């Protein structure tokens, strides 16, 4: 867990870590619940460099692009979703959204879905991972077009 993560370790529970063969959707064996990483000082490079979108958004965005400050409720351990940038140098292209396997509908929560829709409307492609399945969401695809409300 990076500085600023607080008690959140959702990335340790959801993401794969190739450096020591930790598969996705399993808790890292080095996670100490409520305390952090048992090998923090010697953690692998993948863990040292990873920063979820929620955490990076807390610094704010001077240009007001897609990474505006995310609400406290969107912290991964609170909403059940890890927002993971694919390309930190150019994050406006694509973001991966990993859903907690214990809360598979977490991405449909009002504030989570609204944030996903907002960044898609700004031209960002979202790859949504729920369990072992994934779906690509883009503004030009039918799965993101708003349907008229039933009368």
N, C-alpha and C positions, 0 to 999 in steps of 0.2 A: 504494500500500500504506500502510495506517495504521501508526502507531507500535504495536509489539507484534506485527506480522505476521511479523517475522523474515524468513526467505527465502521465505515463502509468497506467491504471487501468483496462486493458483488462481482467485480472483474475476476477475482480469484476463484469464484464459484462457477462462472459461466464460460470464460474464454479458454482456449487451448494454449498451452505453453510448450512449444516444441523443444525448448532448451533442456527440459527434463521429462519429456513424454507425458505431460499432463493433458489428457483429452478434454475436449469441450464438455460442458455440462456436468463436470465433477468438481468438487471442492479440492483446492490445492492442499496437499498434505502438510504444507508449511503454515497454513492459516491457523492462527490462534484466535478463536471467536472473541470479538470485542477488544482484542489487544493488537492485532496486526499480524505481521509476517515474522515467523520464527527465524528466518534466514535473511532478514531485511538488509543487513550490512553486506551480505554476500549473495544477494538475489541475482538471478540471471539477467542478462542484458535486456531481454524482452520485457521483463518486469520493471527494470530501471527506466526504460524509455517510454513505457506506455502511460498515457494520461487520457482518461475518458473525456468525452466532450463536455459533460457536466462540470468536471473539475476545471478544465481549461476555460470554460465560459465564465467562471467566477472572477477571472481577471478582467472581464469585459472586453468588448471589441471596439476599438477606436473608429472603425469604418462602418459599424452598424450592419455588417453582413449577417450571414446565417447564424453566426455563433454569438448572438446577443446573450446576455446573462440569463442562464436558465434558472427557473424558480427552485427554491429549496426542496419542494415536493418532488422534483424530477431527479434528485440524487438517486443513483441506481438502487441503493438498499431500501429506499422509500417507495420507489415506483415499480421496481421489479424489472427494469430494463437498463442495459448498459449501452450507451451511445458511444460507438467507437469510430474515430476517424480512420479512414483508409490511407489517406495521403496528408500528413501533417503540413506539408509545404503548400498544398493546394486543396484544402478541405472542402471547397465549394463544389467539387466534382461528385463525391460519393461518401456516404457514411453507412456503416453497418450498425444495425439495431438488433442487439441480442436480448432475447426475452428469457427470464428466469424460468426454468423447467417446472418449478413448483407453482408458478403463476402464469400459465400460458396465455391468458387473456389480458395480461398487464398492458400490452401495447394498445389495447382498445380503450383503456381508461381515458376519460375526457381530456385531461391535460396532456397526457402522453401523445394521444392521437392528434390533438391540435398542434403540438410542436412538430410532429412528423409532417403533417399537412403543410405547415408554414414553411418548413425548409424545402419541401418538394415544390411548393409554389415559387420558390426562389431559384429553382433550376437544379437543386441538388438531387442526385439519385440516391435512393435509400434501398439497402438490401436488408430485409427483415428476416431474422432467424428466429423461428419458433421450434424448439426441439431440434430435430435433424433436418427439418425442411426450411427452405428459404424462398422468399418472393421478392422480386425487384419491383420497386414502386417509383414511378416517375410521373410528372405532370401530364405527359402525353400518352400515358397508358390508361386503358379503360378502368382499371381497378382504383384509380384515384380521381376519376371524374365524379363530381357531385351529382347525386341522383335527386330529382325533385321530390320533395316531401309529399307523402300521400295526403290527399285532402280529407 
